[in-house]
């Protein structure tokens, strides 16, 4: 049998060189996804990426490449702020959504209060505690008790 033909990875193909079995870039930059290496190479350069990967343990390399791709993509979109700009924008969106949620919760509380006033108009003066007159078996014994208005039921 002849030599096994090795398909060049995206990195070697971009550099127009043959890819070897020991190519450190091949597992992370496959031939079918050339844009992944192009963006990383444009921001960091090939030699930096190779040196970085060589300094890492094999199991850490995939995470490092994913980080490089994310940061490089963010740098291409926003050369000044990069991923920090994306993070800032997401934090701003979270803050805006939290403000909207607080406003909706306040609106819901107000709506519930209005519904309570419509459903139970006699409780609007003091919604927490009501003085209620209870009659016992004898007419002489009149008992005043404080009870929660939600538990009160008419006689």
C-alpha positions in Angstrom: 0.0 0.0 0.0 1.1 3.6 -0.6 1.3 6.5 1.7 -1.9 7.5 3.5 -3.2 10.8 2.1 -3.6 13.4 4.8 -6.2 16.1 4.2 -4.9 19.5 5.2 -6.6 21.2 8.1 -8.0 24.7 7.6 -4.9 26.3 9.2 -2.4 24.5 6.9 -4.6 25.1 3.9 -4.7 28.8 4.6 -0.9 28.8 4.9 -0.6 26.7 1.7 1.4 24.0 3.3 1.1 20.3 3.8 -0.5 19.2 7.0 1.3 16.5 8.9 0.0 13.9 11.3 1.6 15.9 14.1 -0.1 19.1 13.2 -1.2 20.7 16.5 -3.9 22.8 14.7 -5.6 20.0 12.8 -7.8 18.7 15.6 -9.1 22.2 16.3 -9.4 23.7 12.8 -11.0 21.1 10.5 -10.9 21.5 6.8 -14.7 22.0 6.5 -14.7 25.1 8.8 -12.0 27.4 7.3 -13.6 30.6 8.7 -12.9 29.5 12.3 -9.1 29.6 11.7 -9.3 32.6 9.4 -10.8 34.8 12.2 -8.3 33.5 14.8 -5.3 34.0 12.5 -6.4 37.5 11.6 -6.5 38.6 15.2 -3.7 36.5 16.8 -1.5 35.2 14.1 -0.6 31.6 13.4 2.6 31.5 15.3 0.9 32.8 18.5 -1.8 30.1 18.3 0.7 27.3 17.7 2.8 28.5 20.7 -0.2 28.8 22.9 -1.4 25.3 22.1 2.0 23.8 22.6 2.2 25.3 26.1 -1.1 23.7 27.1 -2.0 20.2 28.1 -3.8 18.3 25.4 -7.1 18.3 27.3 -7.0 22.1 27.7 -6.5 22.9 24.0 -10.1 22.6 22.8 -11.3 25.1 25.5 -8.4 27.4 24.6 -9.3 27.3 20.9 -13.0 28.0 21.6 -12.0 31.0 23.7 -9.7 32.2 20.9 -12.5 31.9 18.4 -15.0 33.7 20.6 -12.6 36.6 21.4 -11.4 36.9 17.8 -14.9 37.0 16.5 -15.8 39.7 19.0 -12.7 41.6 18.1 -13.5 41.5 14.4 -17.1 42.8 15.1 -15.9 45.4 17.7 -12.1 46.1 17.4 -12.1 48.5 20.4 -14.0 46.5 23.1 -14.1 43.0 21.8 -15.8 40.5 24.1 -15.9 43.1 26.9 -18.3 45.1 24.7 -20.5 42.1 24.3 -20.5 41.4 28.1 -21.3 45.1 28.8 -24.2 45.0 26.3 -25.6 41.8 27.8 -25.3 43.3 31.3 -27.2 46.4 30.1 -29.9 44.3 28.6 -30.2 42.3 31.9 -30.5 45.6 33.9 -33.2 46.9 31.5 -35.1 43.6 31.8 -34.9 43.7 35.6 -36.3 47.2 35.5 -39.1 46.2 33.3 -39.9 43.2 35.6 -39.9 45.5 38.6 -42.3 47.8 36.8 -44.6 44.9 35.9 -44.6 43.6 39.4 -45.6 47.0 40.7 -48.3 47.2 38.1 -49.5 43.7 39.2 -49.6 44.8 42.9 -51.6 47.9 42.0 -54.0 45.9 40.0 -54.5 43.4 42.8 -55.1 46.3 45.2 -57.7 47.7 42.9 -59.4 44.4 42.5 -59.5 43.9 46.3 -61.1 47.3 46.7 -63.8 46.4 44.2 -64.4 43.0 45.6 -64.2 44.0 49.3 -65.0 47.7 49.6 -65.6 47.6 53.4 -61.9 46.6 53.9 -60.3 49.5 52.1 -59.9 51.6 55.2 -57.8 49.1 57.1 -57.0 46.0 55.0 -54.8 44.3 57.7 -57.0 44.0 60.7 -60.7 44.5 61.1 -62.8 44.8 64.3 -65.7 42.4 63.9 -68.7 42.1 66.2 -69.5 38.6 67.2 -72.7 37.6 69.0 -72.8 34.8 71.4 -75.8 32.9 72.7 -76.8 35.5 75.2 -77.4 39.1 74.1 -75.4 40.5 77.1 -72.1 38.9 75.9 -70.8 41.0 73.0 -67.3 40.1 72.0 -65.0 42.3 69.9 -62.1 40.5 68.3 -59.4 41.5 65.8 -59.2 39.0 63.0 -57.6 38.9 59.6 -60.0 40.2 56.9 -59.3 37.2 54.7 -60.5 34.8 57.3 -63.7 36.8 58.1 -66.9 35.3 57.0 -70.3 37.0 57.3 -72.8 35.5 59.7 
